Amino acid sequence: MSDIGTKKGLEKKPIKIIAPLLFLTKAEIIKEGIKLKAPLDKTWSCYLGGKKACGRCDSCLLRLKGFKELGAYDPIEYYHLPNWYLQK
């Protein structure tokens, strides 16, 4: 679509879309973020708005699972943390 839907796409050098995280697991993405010293406390996965993440939606649970698999602590605040996340 970028080739036919944009002026740049019609030029000699078409647009190239790179999605390096597409085939990584959540744990692999978090591991890379930690390695790059990304501000993970500024990232957000929760489907709900608010001051804290809910800790219950699918997106929160996937994020927490990724941190748990790495043995790392998720730096954002949650309204609820599942028992499996809190257990060592």
PDB file of N, CA, C and O in Angstrom:
ATOM      1  N   MET A   1       0.819  -1.183   0.000  1.00  0.00           N
ATOM      2  CA  MET A   1       0.000   0.000   0.000  1.00  0.00           C
ATOM      3  C   MET A   1       0.864   1.248   0.000  1.00  0.00           C
ATOM      4  O   MET A   1       0.517   2.248  -0.628  1.00  0.00           O
ATOM      5  N   SER A   2       1.993   1.192   0.705  1.00  0.00           N
ATOM      6  CA  SER A   2       2.837   2.382   0.734  1.00  0.00           C
ATOM      7  C   SER A   2       3.408   2.687  -0.648  1.00  0.00           C
ATOM      8  O   SER A   2       3.669   3.847  -0.968  1.00  0.00           O
ATOM      9  N   ASP A   3       3.601   1.664  -1.462  1.00  0.00           N
ATOM     10  CA  ASP A   3       4.130   1.882  -2.812  1.00  0.00           C
ATOM     11  C   ASP A   3       3.130   2.607  -3.711  1.00  0.00           C
ATOM     12  O   ASP A   3       3.519   3.455  -4.513  1.00  0.00           O
ATOM     13  N   ILE A   4       1.857   2.279  -3.580  1.00  0.00           N
ATOM     14  CA  ILE A   4       0.868   2.904  -4.470  1.00  0.00           C
ATOM     15  C   ILE A   4       0.114   4.052  -3.815  1.00  0.00           C
ATOM     16  O   ILE A   4      -0.522   4.852  -4.500  1.00  0.00           O
ATOM     17  N   GLY A   5       0.183   4.135  -2.484  1.00  0.00           N
ATOM     18  CA  GLY A   5      -0.603   5.143  -1.781  1.00  0.00           C
ATOM     19  C   GLY A   5       0.156   6.402  -1.396  1.00  0.00           C
ATOM     20  O   GLY A   5      -0.418   7.319  -0.807  1.00  0.00           O
ATOM     21  N   THR A   6       1.437   6.454  -1.723  1.00  0.00           N
ATOM     22  CA  THR A   6       2.213   7.642  -1.373  1.00  0.00           C
ATOM     23  C   THR A   6       3.066   8.092  -2.554  1.00  0.00           C
ATOM     24  O   THR A   6       3.409   7.301  -3.433  1.00  0.00           O
ATOM     25  N   LYS A   7       3.395   9.366  -2.551  1.00  0.00           N
ATOM     26  CA  LYS A   7       4.264   9.898  -3.607  1.00  0.00           C
ATOM     27  C   LYS A   7       5.635   9.237  -3.529  1.00  0.00           C
ATOM     28  O   LYS A   7       6.221   8.897  -4.556  1.00  0.00           O
ATOM     29  N   LYS A   8       6.149   9.053  -2.312  1.00  0.00           N
ATOM     30  CA  LYS A   8       7.466   8.438  -2.114  1.00  0.00           C
ATOM     31  C   LYS A   8       7.481   7.015  -2.683  1.00  0.00           C
ATOM     32  O   LYS A   8       8.495   6.565  -3.217  1.00  0.00           O
ATOM     33  N   GLY A   9       6.375   6.328  -2.568  1.00  0.00           N
ATOM     34  CA  GLY A   9       6.290   4.964  -3.067  1.00  0.00           C
ATOM     35  C   GLY A   9       6.402   4.868  -4.580  1.00  0.00           C
ATOM     36  O   GLY A   9       6.776   3.821  -5.107  1.00  0.00           O
ATOM     37  N   LEU A  10       6.086   5.933  -5.275  1.00  0.00           N
ATOM     38  CA  LEU A  10       6.148   5.943  -6.734  1.00  0.00           C
ATOM     39  C   LEU A  10       7.536   6.324  -7.255  1.00  0.00           C
ATOM     40  O   LEU A  10       7.812   6.180  -8.446  1.00  0.00           O
ATOM     41  N   GLU A  11       8.395   6.801  -6.380  1.00  0.00           N
ATOM     42  CA  GLU A  11       9.745   7.180  -6.773  1.00  0.00           C
ATOM     43  C   GLU A  11      10.631   5.943  -6.878  1.00  0.00           C
ATOM     44  O   GLU A  11      10.184   4.829  -6.601  1.00  0.00           O
ATOM     45  N   LYS A  12      11.893   6.139  -7.281  1.00  0.00           N
ATOM     46  CA  LYS A  12      12.818   5.018  -7.470  1.00  0.00           C
ATOM     47  C   LYS A  12      13.059   4.219  -6.194  1.00  0.00           C
ATOM     48  O   LYS A  12      13.223   3.001  -6.253  1.00  0.00           O
ATOM     49  N   LYS A  13      13.083   4.879  -5.057  1.00  0.00           N
ATOM     50  CA  LYS A  13      13.322   4.194  -3.780  1.00  0.00           C
ATOM     51  C   LYS A  13      11.998   4.073  -3.032  1.00  0.00           C
ATOM     52  O   LYS A  13      11.609   5.002  -2.325  1.00  0.00           O
ATOM     53  N   PRO A  14      11.310   2.971  -3.170  1.00  0.00           N
ATOM     54  CA  PRO A  14      10.030   2.831  -2.473  1.00  0.00           C
ATOM     55  C   PRO A  14      10.235   2.749  -0.952  1.00  0.00           C
ATOM     56  O   PRO A  14      11.332   2.471  -0.467  1.00  0.00           O
ATOM     57  N   ILE A  15       9.177   2.992  -0.245  1.00  0.00           N
ATOM     58  CA  ILE A  15       9.192   2.929   1.212  1.00  0.00           C
ATOM     59  C   ILE A  15       9.372   1.478   1.649  1.00  0.00           C
ATOM     60  O   ILE A  15       8.742   0.570   1.107  1.00  0.00           O
ATOM     61  N   LYS A  16      10.236   1.276   2.631  1.00  0.00           N
ATOM     62  CA  LYS A  16      10.453  -0.054   3.187  1.00  0.00           C
ATOM     63  C   LYS A  16       9.971  -0.037   4.632  1.00  0.00           C
ATOM     64  O   LYS A  16      10.424   0.782   5.432  1.00  0.00           O
ATOM     65  N   ILE A  17       9.071  -0.923   4.960  1.00  0.00           N
ATOM     66  CA  ILE A  17       8.540  -1.003   6.320  1.00  0.00           C
ATOM     67  C   ILE A  17       9.313  -2.077   7.074  1.00  0.00           C
ATOM     68  O   ILE A  17       9.394  -3.228   6.644  1.00  0.00           O
ATOM     69  N   ILE A  18       9.878  -1.673   8.208  1.00  0.00           N
ATOM     70  CA  ILE A  18      10.649  -2.589   9.042  1.00  0.00           C
ATOM     71  C   ILE A  18       9.926  -2.714  10.379  1.00  0.00           C
ATOM     72  O   ILE A  18       9.632  -1.709  11.026  1.00  0.00           O
ATOM     73  N   ALA A  19       9.644  -3.928  10.785  1.00  0.00           N
ATOM     74  CA  ALA A  19       8.948  -4.182  12.047  1.00  0.00           C
ATOM     75  C   ALA A  19       9.742  -5.207  12.856  1.00  0.00           C
ATOM     76  O   ALA A  19       9.384  -6.385  12.885  1.00  0.00           O
ATOM     77  N   PRO A  20      10.827  -4.765  13.520  1.00  0.00           N
ATOM     78  CA  PRO A  20      11.728  -5.713  14.180  1.00  0.00           C
ATOM     79  C   PRO A  20      11.117  -6.461  15.360  1.00  0.00           C
ATOM     80  O   PRO A  20      11.640  -7.504  15.751  1.00  0.00           O
ATOM     81  N   LEU A  21      10.044  -5.969  15.931  1.00  0.00           N
ATOM     82  CA  LEU A  21       9.454  -6.615  17.096  1.00  0.00           C
ATOM     83  C   LEU A  21       8.329  -7.581  16.745  1.00  0.00           C
ATOM     84  O   LEU A  21       7.813  -8.285  17.614  1.00  0.00           O
ATOM     85  N   LEU A  22       7.959  -7.612  15.498  1.00  0.00           N
ATOM     86  CA  LEU A  22       6.777  -8.341  15.064  1.00  0.00           C
ATOM     87  C   LEU A  22       6.777  -9.819  15.466  1.00  0.00           C
ATOM     88  O   LEU A  22       5.737 -10.350  15.854  1.00  0.00           O
ATOM     89  N   PHE A  23       7.909 -10.474  15.380  1.00  0.00           N
ATOM     90  CA  PHE A  23       7.938 -11.915  15.642  1.00  0.00           C
ATOM     91  C   PHE A  23       8.613 -12.266  16.960  1.00  0.00           C
ATOM     92  O   PHE A  23       8.977 -13.420  17.183  1.00  0.00           O
ATOM     93  N   LEU A  24       8.782 -11.278  17.835  1.00  0.00           N
ATOM     94  CA  LEU A  24       9.368 -11.526  19.150  1.00  0.00           C
ATOM     95  C   LEU A  24       8.272 -11.750  20.181  1.00  0.00           C
ATOM     96  O   LEU A  24       7.168 -11.221  20.052  1.00  0.00           O
ATOM     97  N   THR A  25       8.584 -12.541  21.209  1.00  0.00           N
ATOM     98  CA  THR A  25       7.642 -12.697  22.315  1.00  0.00           C
ATOM     99  C   THR A  25       7.695 -11.438  23.169  1.00  0.00           C
ATOM    100  O   THR A  25       8.606 -10.623  23.025  1.00  0.00           O
ATOM    101  N   LYS A  26       6.723 -11.282  24.054  1.00  0.00           N
ATOM    102  CA  LYS A  26       6.718 -10.122  24.941  1.00  0.00           C
ATOM    103  C   LYS A  26       7.978 -10.115  25.811  1.00  0.00           C
ATOM    104  O   LYS A  26       8.566  -9.058  26.041  1.00  0.00           O
ATOM    105  N   ALA A  27       8.392 -11.288  26.292  1.00  0.00           N
ATOM    106  CA  ALA A  27       9.611 -11.368  27.106  1.00  0.00           C
ATOM    107  C   ALA A  27      10.836 -10.930  26.298  1.00  0.00           C
ATOM    108  O   ALA A  27      11.709 -10.242  26.828  1.00  0.00           O
ATOM    109  N   GLU A  28      10.910 -11.315  25.041  1.00  0.00           N
ATOM    110  CA  GLU A  28      12.041 -10.919  24.194  1.00  0.00           C
ATOM    111  C   GLU A  28      12.049  -9.405  23.955  1.00  0.00           C
ATOM    112  O   GLU A  28      13.112  -8.786  23.918  1.00  0.00           O
ATOM    113  N   ILE A  29      10.877  -8.823  23.796  1.00  0.00           N
ATOM    114  CA  ILE A  29      10.773  -7.378  23.599  1.00  0.00           C
ATOM    115  C   ILE A  29      11.222  -6.652  24.867  1.00  0.00           C
ATOM    116  O   ILE A  29      11.979  -5.684  24.794  1.00  0.00           O
ATOM    117  N   ILE A  30      10.763  -7.114  26.016  1.00  0.00           N
ATOM    118  CA  ILE A  30      11.147  -6.502  27.289  1.00  0.00           C
ATOM    119  C   ILE A  30      12.648  -6.650  27.520  1.00  0.00           C
ATOM    120  O   ILE A  30      13.306  -5.711  27.969  1.00  0.00           O
ATOM    121  N   LYS A  31      13.185  -7.826  27.215  1.00  0.00           N
ATOM    122  CA  LYS A  31      14.622  -8.070  27.370  1.00  0.00           C
ATOM    123  C   LYS A  31      15.428  -7.074  26.529  1.00  0.00           C
ATOM    124  O   LYS A  31      16.425  -6.522  26.994  1.00  0.00           O
ATOM    125  N   GLU A  32      14.990  -6.855  25.301  1.00  0.00           N
ATOM    126  CA  GLU A  32      15.657  -5.898  24.420  1.00  0.00           C
ATOM    127  C   GLU A  32      15.521  -4.473  24.974  1.00  0.00           C
ATOM    128  O   GLU A  32      16.464  -3.685  24.913  1.00  0.00           O
ATOM    129  N   GLY A  33      14.356  -4.158  25.507  1.00  0.00           N
ATOM    130  CA  GLY A  33      14.148  -2.842  26.112  1.00  0.00           C
ATOM    131  C   GLY A  33      15.068  -2.611  27.297  1.00  0.00           C
ATOM    132  O   GLY A  33      15.627  -1.525  27.452  1.00  0.00           O
ATOM    133  N   ILE A  34      15.227  -3.628  28.135  1.00  0.00           N
ATOM    134  CA  ILE A  34      16.134  -3.532  29.281  1.00  0.00           C
ATOM    135  C   ILE A  34      17.570  -3.359  28.798  1.00  0.00           C
ATOM    136  O   ILE A  34      18.311  -2.525  29.319  1.00  0.00           O
ATOM    137  N   LYS A  35      17.957  -4.148  27.801  1.00  0.00           N
ATOM    138  CA  LYS A  35      19.310  -4.078  27.240  1.00  0.00           C
ATOM    139  C   LYS A  35      19.605  -2.678  26.684  1.00  0.00           C
ATOM    140  O   LYS A  35      20.712  -2.164  26.840  1.00  0.00           O
ATOM    141  N   LEU A  36      18.611  -2.072  26.038  1.00  0.00           N
ATOM    142  CA  LEU A  36      18.778  -0.748  25.438  1.00  0.00           C
ATOM    143  C   LEU A  36      18.544   0.389  26.440  1.00  0.00           C
ATOM    144  O   LEU A  36      18.646   1.565  26.092  1.00  0.00           O
ATOM    145  N   LYS A  37      18.227   0.019  27.687  1.00  0.00           N
ATOM    146  CA  LYS A  37      17.931   0.997  28.736  1.00  0.00           C
ATOM    147  C   LYS A  37      16.758   1.903  28.344  1.00  0.00           C
ATOM    148  O   LYS A  37      16.756   3.103  28.617  1.00  0.00           O
ATOM    149  N   ALA A  38      15.772   1.294  27.701  1.00  0.00           N
ATOM    150  CA  ALA A  38      14.557   2.019  27.329  1.00  0.00           C
ATOM    151  C   ALA A  38      13.786   2.373  28.605  1.00  0.00           C
ATOM    152  O   ALA A  38      13.814   1.601  29.563  1.00  0.00           O
ATOM    153  N   PRO A  39      13.113   3.498  28.642  1.00  0.00           N
ATOM    154  CA  PRO A  39      12.349   3.888  29.835  1.00  0.00           C
ATOM    155  C   PRO A  39      11.043   3.087  29.933  1.00  0.00           C
ATOM    156  O   PRO A  39       9.972   3.601  29.611  1.00  0.00           O
ATOM    157  N   LEU A  40      11.135   1.850  30.370  1.00  0.00           N
ATOM    158  CA  LEU A  40       9.963   0.975  30.417  1.00  0.00           C
ATOM    159  C   LEU A  40       8.899   1.488  31.384  1.00  0.00           C
ATOM    160  O   LEU A  40       7.737   1.091  31.294  1.00  0.00           O
ATOM    161  N   ASP A  41       9.285   2.358  32.298  1.00  0.00           N
ATOM    162  CA  ASP A  41       8.304   2.963  33.197  1.00  0.00           C
ATOM    163  C   ASP A  41       7.425   3.981  32.467  1.00  0.00           C
ATOM    164  O   ASP A  41       6.417   4.435  33.008  1.00  0.00           O
ATOM    165  N   LYS A  42       7.805   4.331  31.256  1.00  0.00           N
ATOM    166  CA  LYS A  42       7.026   5.275  30.447  1.00  0.00           C
ATOM    167  C   LYS A  42       6.179   4.558  29.393  1.00  0.00           C
ATOM    168  O   LYS A  42       5.443   5.200  28.643  1.00  0.00           O
ATOM    169  N   THR A  43       6.283   3.238  29.338  1.00  0.00           N
ATOM    170  CA  THR A  43       5.514   2.477  28.347  1.00  0.00           C
ATOM    171  C   THR A  43       4.192   2.038  28.957  1.00  0.00           C
ATOM    172  O   THR A  43       4.049   1.967  30.178  1.00  0.00           O
ATOM    173  N   TRP A  44       3.225   1.744  28.089  1.00  0.00           N
ATOM    174  CA  TRP A  44       1.875   1.431  28.552  1.00  0.00           C
ATOM    175  C   TRP A  44       1.284   0.348  27.670  1.00  0.00           C
ATOM    176  O   TRP A  44       1.340   0.437  26.444  1.00  0.00           O
ATOM    177  N   SER A  45       0.722  -0.668  28.292  1.00  0.00           N
ATOM    178  CA  SER A  45       0.098  -1.750  27.543  1.00  0.00           C
ATOM    179  C   SER A  45      -1.395  -1.877  27.820  1.00  0.00           C
ATOM    180  O   SER A  45      -2.124  -2.460  27.018  1.00  0.00           O
ATOM    181  N   CYS A  46      -1.851  -1.344  28.933  1.00  0.00           N
ATOM    182  CA  CYS A  46      -3.231  -1.540  29.388  1.00  0.00           C
ATOM    183  C   CYS A  46      -4.250  -0.978  28.395  1.00  0.00           C
ATOM    184  O   CYS A  46      -4.060   0.094  27.820  1.00  0.00           O
ATOM    185  N   TYR A  47      -5.328  -1.727  28.212  1.00  0.00           N
ATOM    186  CA  TYR A  47      -6.412  -1.286  27.336  1.00  0.00           C
ATOM    187  C   TYR A  47      -7.232  -0.154  27.966  1.00  0.00           C
ATOM    188  O   TYR A  47      -7.885   0.616  27.262  1.00  0.00           O
ATOM    189  N   LEU A  48      -7.190  -0.062  29.303  1.00  0.00           N
ATOM    190  CA  LEU A  48      -7.987   0.942  30.007  1.00  0.00           C
ATOM    191  C   LEU A  48      -7.159   2.202  30.243  1.00  0.00           C
ATOM    192  O   LEU A  48      -5.940   2.135  30.403  1.00  0.00           O
ATOM    193  N   GLY A  49      -7.813   3.315  30.261  1.00  0.00           N
ATOM    194  CA  GLY A  49      -7.125   4.556  30.613  1.00  0.00           C
ATOM    195  C   GLY A  49      -7.078   4.676  32.126  1.00  0.00           C
ATOM    196  O   GLY A  49      -7.752   3.922  32.827  1.00  0.00           O
ATOM    197  N   GLY A  50      -6.311   5.592  32.627  1.00  0.00           N
ATOM    198  CA  GLY A  50      -6.244   5.802  34.066  1.00  0.00           C
ATOM    199  C   GLY A  50      -4.830   6.105  34.504  1.00  0.00           C
ATOM    200  O   GLY A  50      -3.904   6.158  33.695  1.00  0.00           O
ATOM    201  N   LYS A  51      -4.682   6.303  35.800  1.00  0.00           N
ATOM    202  CA  LYS A  51      -3.367   6.616  36.352  1.00  0.00           C
ATOM    203  C   LYS A  51      -2.509   5.373  36.509  1.00  0.00           C
ATOM    204  O   LYS A  51      -1.281   5.458  36.501  1.00  0.00           O
ATOM    205  N   LYS A  52      -3.144   4.231  36.651  1.00  0.00           N
ATOM    206  CA  LYS A  52      -2.433   2.955  36.795  1.00  0.00           C
ATOM    207  C   LYS A  52      -2.997   1.964  35.777  1.00  0.00           C
ATOM    208  O   LYS A  52      -4.133   2.100  35.323  1.00  0.00           O
ATOM    209  N   ALA A  53      -2.198   0.982  35.434  1.00  0.00           N
ATOM    210  CA  ALA A  53      -2.680  -0.103  34.570  1.00  0.00           C
ATOM    211  C   ALA A  53      -3.602  -0.999  35.400  1.00  0.00           C
ATOM    212  O   ALA A  53      -3.447  -1.098  36.617  1.00  0.00           O
ATOM    213  N   CYS A  54      -4.553  -1.643  34.742  1.00  0.00           N
ATOM    214  CA  CYS A  54      -5.539  -2.436  35.487  1.00  0.00           C
ATOM    215  C   CYS A  54      -4.966  -3.734  36.049  1.00  0.00           C
ATOM    216  O   CYS A  54      -5.339  -4.151  37.145  1.00  0.00           O
ATOM    217  N   GLY A  55      -4.062  -4.375  35.308  1.00  0.00           N
ATOM    218  CA  GLY A  55      -3.508  -5.644  35.766  1.00  0.00           C
ATOM    219  C   GLY A  55      -4.417  -6.829  35.491  1.00  0.00           C
ATOM    220  O   GLY A  55      -4.120  -7.942  35.924  1.00  0.00           O
ATOM    221  N   ARG A  56      -5.504  -6.620  34.789  1.00  0.00           N
ATOM    222  CA  ARG A  56      -6.477  -7.688  34.535  1.00  0.00           C
ATOM    223  C   ARG A  56      -6.749  -7.938  33.050  1.00  0.00           C
ATOM    224  O   ARG A  56      -7.120  -9.049  32.670  1.00  0.00           O
ATOM    225  N   CYS A  57      -6.569  -6.921  32.212  1.00  0.00           N
ATOM    226  CA  CYS A  57      -6.866  -7.104  30.786  1.00  0.00           C
ATOM    227  C   CYS A  57      -5.797  -7.981  30.131  1.00  0.00           C
ATOM    228  O   CYS A  57      -4.717  -8.177  30.688  1.00  0.00           O
ATOM    229  N   ASP A  58      -6.104  -8.498  28.960  1.00  0.00           N
ATOM    230  CA  ASP A  58      -5.163  -9.383  28.255  1.00  0.00           C
ATOM    231  C   ASP A  58      -3.804  -8.723  28.038  1.00  0.00           C
ATOM    232  O   ASP A  58      -2.765  -9.369  28.171  1.00  0.00           O
ATOM    233  N   SER A  59      -3.820  -7.443  27.705  1.00  0.00           N
ATOM    234  CA  SER A  59      -2.567  -6.751  27.430  1.00  0.00           C
ATOM    235  C   SER A  59      -1.704  -6.627  28.691  1.00  0.00           C
ATOM    236  O   SER A  59      -0.493  -6.839  28.636  1.00  0.00           O
ATOM    237  N   CYS A  60      -2.316  -6.288  29.812  1.00  0.00           N
ATOM    238  CA  CYS A  60      -1.580  -6.220  31.084  1.00  0.00           C
ATOM    239  C   CYS A  60      -1.027  -7.594  31.450  1.00  0.00           C
ATOM    240  O   CYS A  60       0.122  -7.710  31.876  1.00  0.00           O
ATOM    241  N   LEU A  61      -1.836  -8.624  31.286  1.00  0.00           N
ATOM    242  CA  LEU A  61      -1.399  -9.966  31.660  1.00  0.00           C
ATOM    243  C   LEU A  61      -0.239 -10.446  30.793  1.00  0.00           C
ATOM    244  O   LEU A  61       0.678 -11.098  31.293  1.00  0.00           O
ATOM    245  N   LEU A  62      -0.270 -10.132  29.497  1.00  0.00           N
ATOM    246  CA  LEU A  62       0.850 -10.495  28.619  1.00  0.00           C
ATOM    247  C   LEU A  62       2.127  -9.756  29.025  1.00  0.00           C
ATOM    248  O   LEU A  62       3.213 -10.334  29.041  1.00  0.00           O
ATOM    249  N   ARG A  63       1.980  -8.495  29.347  1.00  0.00           N
ATOM    250  CA  ARG A  63       3.136  -7.695  29.782  1.00  0.00           C
ATOM    251  C   ARG A  63       3.717  -8.257  31.079  1.00  0.00           C
ATOM    252  O   ARG A  63       4.926  -8.462  31.188  1.00  0.00           O
ATOM    253  N   LEU A  64       2.857  -8.502  32.050  1.00  0.00           N
ATOM    254  CA  LEU A  64       3.320  -9.048  33.328  1.00  0.00           C
ATOM    255  C   LEU A  64       3.968 -10.411  33.148  1.00  0.00           C
ATOM    256  O   LEU A  64       4.979 -10.706  33.786  1.00  0.00           O
ATOM    257  N   LYS A  65       3.397 -11.244  32.283  1.00  0.00           N
ATOM    258  CA  LYS A  65       3.966 -12.565  31.999  1.00  0.00           C
ATOM    259  C   LYS A  65       5.372 -12.427  31.418  1.00  0.00           C
ATOM    260  O   LYS A  65       6.269 -13.191  31.774  1.00  0.00           O
ATOM    261  N   GLY A  66       5.565 -11.454  30.527  1.00  0.00           N
ATOM    262  CA  GLY A  66       6.882 -11.218  29.945  1.00  0.00           C
ATOM    263  C   GLY A  66       7.913 -10.837  30.991  1.00  0.00           C
ATOM    264  O   GLY A  66       9.028 -11.358  30.986  1.00  0.00           O
ATOM    265  N   PHE A  67       7.548  -9.931  31.888  1.00  0.00           N
ATOM    266  CA  PHE A  67       8.469  -9.547  32.961  1.00  0.00           C
ATOM    267  C   PHE A  67       8.751 -10.728  33.881  1.00  0.00           C
ATOM    268  O   PHE A  67       9.893 -10.947  34.285  1.00  0.00           O
ATOM    269  N   LYS A  68       7.711 -11.487  34.211  1.00  0.00           N
ATOM    270  CA  LYS A  68       7.865 -12.650  35.097  1.00  0.00           C
ATOM    271  C   LYS A  68       8.811 -13.675  34.480  1.00  0.00           C
ATOM    272  O   LYS A  68       9.668 -14.219  35.177  1.00  0.00           O
ATOM    273  N   GLU A  69       8.668 -13.944  33.182  1.00  0.00           N
ATOM    274  CA  GLU A  69       9.539 -14.912  32.505  1.00  0.00           C
ATOM    275  C   GLU A  69      11.006 -14.504  32.585  1.00  0.00           C
ATOM    276  O   GLU A  69      11.887 -15.363  32.633  1.00  0.00           O
ATOM    277  N   LEU A  70      11.269 -13.214  32.601  1.00  0.00           N
ATOM    278  CA  LEU A  70      12.643 -12.716  32.678  1.00  0.00           C
ATOM    279  C   LEU A  70      13.148 -12.600  34.112  1.00  0.00           C
ATOM    280  O   LEU A  70      14.337 -12.386  34.344  1.00  0.00           O
ATOM    281  N   GLY A  71      12.242 -12.743  35.063  1.00  0.00           N
ATOM    282  CA  GLY A  71      12.630 -12.536  36.455  1.00  0.00           C
ATOM    283  C   GLY A  71      12.860 -11.058  36.734  1.00  0.00           C
ATOM    284  O   GLY A  71      13.612 -10.700  37.641  1.00  0.00           O
ATOM    285  N   ALA A  72      12.206 -10.197  35.949  1.00  0.00           N
ATOM    286  CA  ALA A  72      12.356  -8.749  36.073  1.00  0.00           C
ATOM    287  C   ALA A  72      11.077  -8.157  36.662  1.00  0.00           C
ATOM    288  O   ALA A  72      10.007  -8.761  36.588  1.00  0.00           O
ATOM    289  N   TYR A  73      11.204  -6.980  37.239  1.00  0.00           N
ATOM    290  CA  TYR A  73      10.074  -6.284  37.833  1.00  0.00           C
ATOM    291  C   TYR A  73       9.523  -5.262  36.847  1.00  0.00           C
ATOM    292  O   TYR A  73      10.283  -4.503  36.245  1.00  0.00           O
ATOM    293  N   ASP A  74       8.219  -5.240  36.681  1.00  0.00           N
ATOM    294  CA  ASP A  74       7.572  -4.257  35.807  1.00  0.00           C
ATOM    295  C   ASP A  74       7.483  -2.936  36.571  1.00  0.00           C
ATOM    296  O   ASP A  74       6.871  -2.883  37.637  1.00  0.00           O
ATOM    297  N   PRO A  75       8.085  -1.870  36.043  1.00  0.00           N
ATOM    298  CA  PRO A  75       8.157  -0.617  36.795  1.00  0.00           C
ATOM    299  C   PRO A  75       6.891   0.245  36.814  1.00  0.00           C
ATOM    300  O   PRO A  75       6.859   1.258  37.513  1.00  0.00           O
ATOM    301  N   ILE A  76       5.854  -0.129  36.068  1.00  0.00           N
ATOM    302  CA  ILE A  76       4.651   0.714  36.103  1.00  0.00           C
ATOM    303  C   ILE A  76       3.736   0.275  37.247  1.00  0.00           C
ATOM    304  O   ILE A  76       3.848  -0.838  37.761  1.00  0.00           O
ATOM    305  N   GLU A  77       2.840   1.164  37.629  1.00  0.00           N
ATOM    306  CA  GLU A  77       1.906   0.875  38.716  1.00  0.00           C
ATOM    307  C   GLU A  77       0.656   0.177  38.174  1.00  0.00           C
ATOM    308  O   GLU A  77       0.182   0.464  37.074  1.00  0.00           O
ATOM    309  N   TYR A  78       0.144  -0.743  38.980  1.00  0.00           N
ATOM    310  CA  TYR A  78      -1.057  -1.499  38.632  1.00  0.00           C
ATOM    311  C   TYR A  78      -2.083  -1.377  39.752  1.00  0.00           C
ATOM    312  O   TYR A  78      -1.729  -1.270  40.926  1.00  0.00           O
ATOM    313  N   TYR A  79      -3.350  -1.393  39.376  1.00  0.00           N
ATOM    314  CA  TYR A  79      -4.420  -1.472  40.373  1.00  0.00           C
ATOM    315  C   TYR A  79      -4.456  -2.867  40.990  1.00  0.00           C
ATOM    316  O   TYR A  79      -4.764  -3.028  42.171  1.00  0.00           O
ATOM    317  N   HIS A  80      -4.139  -3.868  40.179  1.00  0.00           N
ATOM    318  CA  HIS A  80      -4.216  -5.262  40.623  1.00  0.00           C
ATOM    319  C   HIS A  80      -3.030  -6.026  40.038  1.00  0.00           C
ATOM    320  O   HIS A  80      -2.712  -5.881  38.857  1.00  0.00           O
ATOM    321  N   LEU A  81      -2.386  -6.831  40.863  1.00  0.00           N
ATOM    322  CA  LEU A  81      -1.344  -7.731  40.366  1.00  0.00           C
ATOM    323  C   LEU A  81      -1.782  -9.162  40.659  1.00  0.00           C
ATOM    324  O   LEU A  81      -2.136  -9.479  41.794  1.00  0.00           O
ATOM    325  N   PRO A  82      -1.761 -10.022  39.653  1.00  0.00           N
ATOM    326  CA  PRO A  82      -2.185 -11.405  39.872  1.00  0.00           C
ATOM    327  C   PRO A  82      -1.235 -12.124  40.838  1.00  0.00           C
ATOM    328  O   PRO A  82      -0.049 -11.803  40.909  1.00  0.00           O
ATOM    329  N   ASN A  83      -1.760 -13.078  41.565  1.00  0.00           N
ATOM    330  CA  ASN A  83      -0.952 -13.845  42.522  1.00  0.00           C
ATOM    331  C   ASN A  83       0.246 -14.501  41.871  1.00  0.00           C
ATOM    332  O   ASN A  83       1.332 -14.519  42.450  1.00  0.00           O
ATOM    333  N   TRP A  84       0.065 -15.050  40.653  1.00  0.00           N
ATOM    334  CA  TRP A  84       1.171 -15.743  39.978  1.00  0.00           C
ATOM    335  C   TRP A  84       2.337 -14.799  39.690  1.00  0.00           C
ATOM    336  O   TRP A  84       3.482 -15.241  39.604  1.00  0.00           O
ATOM    337  N   TYR A  85       2.055 -13.504  39.541  1.00  0.00           N
ATOM    338  CA  TYR A  85       3.125 -12.535  39.293  1.00  0.00           C
ATOM    339  C   TYR A  85       3.892 -12.237  40.569  1.00  0.00           C
ATOM    340  O   TYR A  85       5.108 -12.044  40.544  1.00  0.00           O
ATOM    341  N   LEU A  86       3.173 -12.203  41.685  1.00  0.00           N
ATOM    342  CA  LEU A  86       3.775 -11.859  42.970  1.00  0.00           C
ATOM    343  C   LEU A  86       4.605 -13.012  43.559  1.00  0.00           C
ATOM    344  O   LEU A  86       5.520 -12.774  44.348  1.00  0.00           O
ATOM    345  N   GLN A  87       4.294 -14.235  43.185  1.00  0.00           N
ATOM    346  CA  GLN A  87       5.010 -15.396  43.723  1.00  0.00           C
ATOM    347  C   GLN A  87       6.405 -15.492  43.117  1.00  0.00           C
ATOM    348  O   GLN A  87       6.610 -15.196  41.940  1.00  0.00           O
ATOM    349  N   LYS A  88       7.358 -15.911  43.941  1.00  0.00           N
ATOM    350  CA  LYS A  88       8.735 -16.036  43.461  1.00  0.00           C
ATOM    351  C   LYS A  88       8.991 -17.372  42.836  1.00  0.00           C
ATOM    352  O   LYS A  88      10.104 -17.636  42.381  1.00  0.00           O
TER     353      LYS A  88
END
